[in-house]
Structures are given as structure tokens and as C-alpha cells.
Amino acid sequence: MSKAEINTKKSFKFPHAYVIIMILIIFAVALTWLIPAGEFERIKDEATGKTIVVADKFSRIENTPVSFLDIPKKIVESFNNSSDIMFLVLIVGGAFQVIIATGMFQAMTGRIAQILAGKENIFIPAIMSIFAFTCMTQGVNTFIGFAPIGVMIARSMGYDAIVGVGMIMLGGAIGFSTGTFNPYTTGIAQAIAELPMFSGLGLRVVSLIVFLIITNIYLIKYAKKVKANPELSVVYELEQEEKNMVSSTGSVAKIEPRHYAVLIVVFACFALLVYGGARWEWDLNDNAALFIWMAILGGLAYGFSPSRISKEFVKGAQKLVFGAIIVGMARTISIVLSDGKILDTVVFYMAKALGMVPVALQGPAMFLMHIIINCFIVSGSGQATVTMPIMIPVADIIGMSRQTAVLAFNFGDGLCNYILPHSSALMGFLAAANIPYDKWMRFMGKLFVIWFFTGSAILLLAHMIGYGPF
């Protein structure tokens, strides 16, 4: 290879995140011109009150392709539809800047780093397990606000932002995606499949443990590599910019009495965040409002004036404008596909194709199909409502147990949300931690491949043993 060729390869730069999103939007618009529009008949289930798809009643309808000239308008519509999570990202950034300005995190995380130095084999699995078990019953979105804390702790221990976000988000991803007690995915899918609610728990618990072990090994290996050589971090440049967040001298900042007051405010707010989501069904707007209170009360507890609190809040929000815009743009893809009336068409033909797959590979094939469908329908409950009435009859025809079909849906719906650039959970976490999407994918790409083959092996086993009760 010539020197010129080497230099050319070195000079290649991954496109800007906004460019990647725009390319995907353009591709989605093109699909609305290429794929025939269609829809399933839908009826209201009187027993559950939910709208369900009639699997054997699919029909072509008049094409409604989206104009390429309407892309800017669709982006604006996406911003409006995504305003709750966009505002959450900005408010979380502002709130944590106020708390960070008090020096509480720097002092506390420095102390934690001293205590847990060299114990990543215990610390990382402990944090990841907490979020895995918590997200067995609720969405990962709820914990976007924890991202800055994870990043601060990881950096104080010599790791990078990827480790900090990974401990929280990937733990939550496993808890949600294995569907142990998930009412939004497993609950809806099993109801449509006429399975006993949360039946088949044993294999889902095994799946959670297997995925948790594999992900912990992967993240711990990466964390040790980064700690030994920071230049191997996929976000090395970002870490260099942010290294002033932790003392560069290696000394630990002194903990002041006022820091304990700030810490109490933060703990109280996060306890209320978890309780509100579990007991009061708080949505993202409620969470955002709580972070505003955290900024105000935390700042006052340290002795900041109202003007200082405002100044720090704006400073923090400004840092996350980039990520908030990505979150807003990404939803444009699903809006385009929905307006083009091609979602049902995609599901219909993928279901037909499944019947042509060899029996031994039908479980993994259904998993793969749900991954592809999830590129179009990111909502777990929405995907269950659209696909389960179709996939369950297909499973019956090909001799696959309905429980296996539900598990394939769980894996396909959940796991790929952490590589999709239009996933609100992923982009919310990355925005809150200021991690570029392309940098995340350098870390996550290999892990997702491991996840895929692990899930496929579990589904192959499920299909072989007739995972039931039916």
C-alpha cells in the first residue's frame, strides 16, 4: 500500500451526526416512494380496551409518498413530537451544571475512587445489576438523568464517559430487553398471544443473567484497557476536554459540610424520581420538572445566589443543545414512514418470509425480523400491538411456540434500541453525557453483535425445547 493511500485512509472522517440522521431521513422518504402503501384492519378489543391488528386482513391502499421538499417540515414536526425528551435533556444538563459547580460531585466521587480503586470487577457489575433489576418493570428513559452521575464516578476512577453511561444504560437495557416483568412489552405481547401474564419466567430470568454476565465482562475489559492507556478510549478527545472535572493532580478535593446538604438534595430528588415513576406513573415532563427543583434547591443549599444558579443552569443547557437537536431530528424517520403508510406493508411481507426459513433458524430469524421492524417502530408497546397479531399466527403455522415468538419480540424490540440513531433512550443518554453517536458505535458495535448471537442461541434453545406453556 502506498504512502498516499495510507494518508487517504487516515484522513477519512466519519460524517457529522446530523449528516447521518439526514441521510436516514432521506432514505426513509425514498422508501415511501418505493414500497407500496398498505394497512391491516384494526379493531378495538373490548376486554382490554386496546386497538389490535386483524392478522389476516391486510390490504393495499392509495400510496401517500412523502415529498423530499417536506423534509424540513417533518423535522419541525418531529421536534414538536419530541419536545418532552428534548427539554428533559436540556434541563438535565442545566441542573447538573449547577450541582457540579458546587464541587460536591468532584469531592464525593474522588473519595469513592479512593475506596474502590482497582475494584472494577465489583463496582461495575454492582451498578449495572441495580439498573438491570430496576428496568425489569419500567423504561430505560426514566434514568437518563443518572447519566451525568455515572460519568462523574467513572472519570474519578480513571475510566471514561463510555464506562459511566454503559454501567447505567446497558444495565437498564438488559433488564428491559429480556422482558422479565415488563408490562409494556411482555405484558402486551403475552396478552395478544393469549398466554398467562408473565408466564415462561424461568427462561427470561436465565436470559437476563446471561446477558448481564456477557455485558459486564465486555465493559470491565474495556474499562481496564482505558484505565491502563487513556488514549485507547473511543472518546479520548472528549476526555481531554473534560479532564478538569476531576483533579489532575490525583489529590481528592476536600468535602465541605455544605456538600452534604447538596448531596441530600440530589439523593432526595432521585429517590422521588424512581418512586414517582413506579407509583405515580410520572412521565418525562414530570421528571424534567423535578430536575429544575434539584437545580434550585441544590444551588441554594450550597449558598449560590439565584443569579449564580441561573448562570450555571444556562451554561449546562448550552452544552447539550447538540444532543437535544439529534433527539429531535431522529424521530423524523418514524414520522416519515408512518405518513407514507408503509409500516404495515413492511411487517406483512417480513412475516410471510419467515415461513420460508429452515425450522432450526426460525427463532433467530424472527429475532432478526423484529430488529428490522424496530428500525421503523421504535415503541415497544406499539411494535407489540402491530406485530404480535401477525407473528403469533405465523408461529402457530410453522410450529413455533407462542412463548418463543414473544421472547423473539422482546429481544428484537429491546436490544437494538442501543444502536439505533433514532432511539430516544440511546440518544437521550448520549446527549446527557455529551457522547457523539459515532464514538458510541465504535464501542457498541461489537457488543451488539455478541448480543445478537447470544439472543439467537437462546431462541434456538427455546424453539428446540418447545418453550411454553404453549
Order of alpha helices (4+ residues) and beta strands (2+ residues): alpha-alpha-beta-beta-alpha-alpha-alpha-alpha-alpha-alpha-alpha-alpha-alpha-alpha-alpha-alpha-alpha-alpha-alpha-alpha-alpha-alpha-alpha-alpha
